[in-house]
């Protein structure tokens, strides 16, 4: 028992302290992954706050946007034009979702809206496969997947660029939501649909705007993940790693999505590198979900979520 405890709790920390440059490399990789998780999680948060809908299709929106972008590029469309057309596609998709899915289901139970997004998930997956094919596609964004050394620490250019891009977009979305007029309207709609309508906030417009923003966020996330691991249908499963992020940070909190993403990203990298060898590896695949399950037992509303108390 003593040897087991030492292997689990002492040896990994000794390894961390004994090789600081490698530990910093692991932390950088974790922060990069965490920021990309946060970016996807923000799409969930924006839609949930504005419409009360948990959008199960957000992961497939990441996949669909990446498929559209790389599909256009494969057909000879220049990168800038392909980006513009992909953005227009995701905005058109937002209009279609509001008109066909959300508008007929206004004031329905949340479980009905959730089931509608599950249907949307499978529709977009099949529609994307029908148009662009199901083979793995390489997405070249012009950033070489190479590394450089900084004081003995190896830094990957692609991961660094993706992390910086995600950080900038997360900051922009946080400012949009907290400091602008449309952000205040989104929060008002989230608090009470009927009250927001009574003071002249157009509910349908807000829904289109927030789904459009979520679609644009999906493009950014699709580019980053697609450039790193290729555009393939498992991309939607990678995007669903944002679910544990939401559980940790809270479903209605923009700062929570950021903090939760960093905790998950750094935590799973450290667990894979330092504790993975003890159990045969592959901790990174399930670590986030195990952490989320443990967190639900302690604080189910998340770090930044509000504790809801209902009087009976």
N, C-alpha and C positions, 0 to 999 in steps of 0.2 A: 504493500500500500504506500509505503514511504517513497519507493522508487517511482510509482505512478504519479504521486503528487508532485514530485520533483520534476518529472518529465513534462507535466502539464503546466505547472505554475512557475517553476524556477528556470528551467532550461531555455524556454523561448525568450524570456526577458534578458537572460544572460547573452543570448545570441544577438538581441537588439543592441544591447550596450556594447558588445564586442565588435560590431561592424556598423558604425554609424552611417557611412556613406550609402551602404546598401539599404539601411532602414529609411534614409531620406528618399531614396529611389522608390521604395515601396509606398511611402507616404505620398509622394508626388503622383504616382499612378492611382492611388486611392482617391486623392482630391480631384484628379481629372475625371475619373469615373463617376464620382459623387456629384460633380457639377453637371455632368450630362444626365444623370438620374434626376437631378433637381429640375433641369429644363423640361424633361418629360412630365414630371410631377406637377409642374406649374400649369400644364395644359389641363390636367385633372382638376386642380384647385380652381382655376378660372371658371370652368364650366360648372363645377359643383356650386360655387358661390353665387353665380349669376342665375342659374336655373334650377338648382337643387337636384340636378341629374348627375349621378355617378356614371361618367362616360366610359363604359367598358371598351369602347372602340378606339380610345386614344392611341393604344399601341399599334393598331392596324392603320390608323391615320399616319403614324410615323412611317410605316412600311409603304403605304400607298403613295405618300409624297415622294419618298426616295425612289420608288419604282417609276413614277411619272418623270422625275428629273432624269434618271439614268436612261430611261426609255427614249426620251426626246433627244438626249445627247447621242445615243447610239444611232439615231436617224439623221444625224448631221446638223442638228440645231445647235448654234453656239451656246456656250455656258451661260452667258448673261441672259440671252433670250429664253433659254430653257428654264432658268430660275424664275424669270418673270411669268412665263406660261404656267409653271408649276404653282406659283403663288395665286394666279388667277383661277387655276383649277381648284385649289383648296378654298378660296373665297366662294366660288360657285357652289362647291360642295356644302359650305356653311348655309348658303341661301336655300339649297335643296333640303337640307336636314331640318331647318326651321319650318319650311313650308309643308314638307311631307310628313315629318316625324313629330316635331315638337308642337306645332300649332294645333293639330287635332287632339293632342293629349294634354292640353292645358288643364290644370287642376285635377289631373288624375293622380292616383297613388304613386309614390316614388318607385315602388317595385315594378309598376307597369312601364315607367320611363326607363328603368334599368334594363328590363327585358327588351325594350325597343333598341337600346344601344348594343345589346348582345346580337340582335338581328342585324343591326348596322355593321357590326364587327365582321360577321360572316359574309355579308353582302360585299363589303369593300374588299375583303380578302379574295373572294371569288372573282369579282369584277377586275381587280388588278391583275390576277393571274390570267384571265381571259384576254385582256388587252396587251399586257407586256410579257407574258410567259412566266414560267415558274423556275427557270434556270438561274443559278447564282450569277449576279452581275457585278462587275468591278466598277467602282465609282472613283474616278480620279479627279480630285479637286485641286491638283497642282501643288500639293504639299508632300514632299518625300517622307516616307515612313522610315526615317533614319534617326540616329541619335548623335548627340554631342556631349562632351564632358565639361562640367563646371565644378572645379575644385574636387575632383575625384568622384563626382556624382554624375551618373549617366542620365540624360534627359532626352526623351523621345520628342522629335519635332511635331509629329502629328498629334500626339496626346497633349502637348503644351498648347498648340494652336487651338485644339478643340476645347481645352479647359478655359483658355482666355476668352474665346468666342462665347462659350456658355456663360461665363461670369458676366460678360458685358450684357448679354441678352437677359439674364436673370435680373441684373440691376435695372435695366430699362423697364422690364415688366413690373418690377416692384414699385418703381417710381410712377409708372402709368396707373397702377392700381391704387396707390396710396395718395398721390399728389394731384391728379388731374380731375377735371370735371366728369369725364366719362368713368373714371375710377370710382368716384363718389356715387355715380348713378348705379354702377355695378354692385356696390356694397348695399345701396338702398334696395335694389331688386332682390338681393340675397336675403336681406332681413325680412322683407314682407312684400310679396308681389302686389297684393291689392293696394297697400299704402303707396307703393311706388307709382302704380297706375293713377291713383287719385291725385297725385301732385304733378301729373303730366309726363312722367318718364315712359317712353314708348317701349313696352316690354319686348315686342317682336324685334325692334331695331337692336336692342341690347343683346338679345340672343344671337342675332346674326353677327354682331361685332365680336362677341366673346368666342363664338365658334370659329370665326375667321382668324382671330388671334391664336386660338388653339391650333388651327391648321397651319399657320405660319411658324409657330413654335415646333410643330411636328416636322416641318421642312428642315429647320435647323438641326433638330435631333437626328432626322433621317440622314442628313449629309454627314454628320459626325460619325454616327455608328456605321453607316454604309461605307465611308472611306476607311474605317478601321477594320471591319470584318466582312465587307462585301454586302451588297443588297440581296438579301435572301429572306425567305418567309419566316425564318427563326428570329428575324429582327423584331417582329411584333412581340415575341416572348421576352426579348431583352428589354423592350420598353415597359413590359409589365413589371419589371423590377422596381418601377416607381411606386407600386402598391405598398410595399413595406416602408418606403420613404414617407408616404402619406400617413401611414399608421403611426410612425414615430413623430412626425411633425405636426399632424393634425390636418384634417381634410379641408379646412377653411382658412388656412394660414399660409400666406406667401413666405414670410420668414421661416415658418416651419418646414416648408418644402425645401428650402435651401439648407437649413441645419440638418434635417433628416437625410438629405442626399449625401451630405459630407460624412455623417456618421456611418451610413450604410457603405459608402464607397471605401472609406478608409478602413472600416471594420472588416469588411470581407477580404480586402487585400492582406491585411495583417494576419487574419485567421488562416487564409490559404497558404501563406508563406511560412508562418511560424508554427501553426498548429496542424496544418494539413498533413505533413509527413507522419504524424502520430496516428491518423485514422485512414491513411491511404489516399489522401488528397481529395479533390473535388468539393472542398468545403465552400468554395466561392459560389457554387450553384445553389446552395440551400441556406447559406448563412443568414442572408437578409430576411428570409421568411421565418427562420427560427427566432431571430432577434425580434421580429414583429410580433410573433406569437407570445414570446415572453413579455414583451412590452404591453400587450393587450391585457395581461393579467394584472399589471401594476397600474397603468394609466391608460385606459382604453380611449380617452379623448385625444391623446397625443400630447407632446410637450407644449405646444402653443394652442391647442384646442380648448374650447370653453367647456367647462363641466356643466351639463344640462341637468337641472333639477326640476322634475315635474311634480306638482302638488296633486294629490289624489283626493 
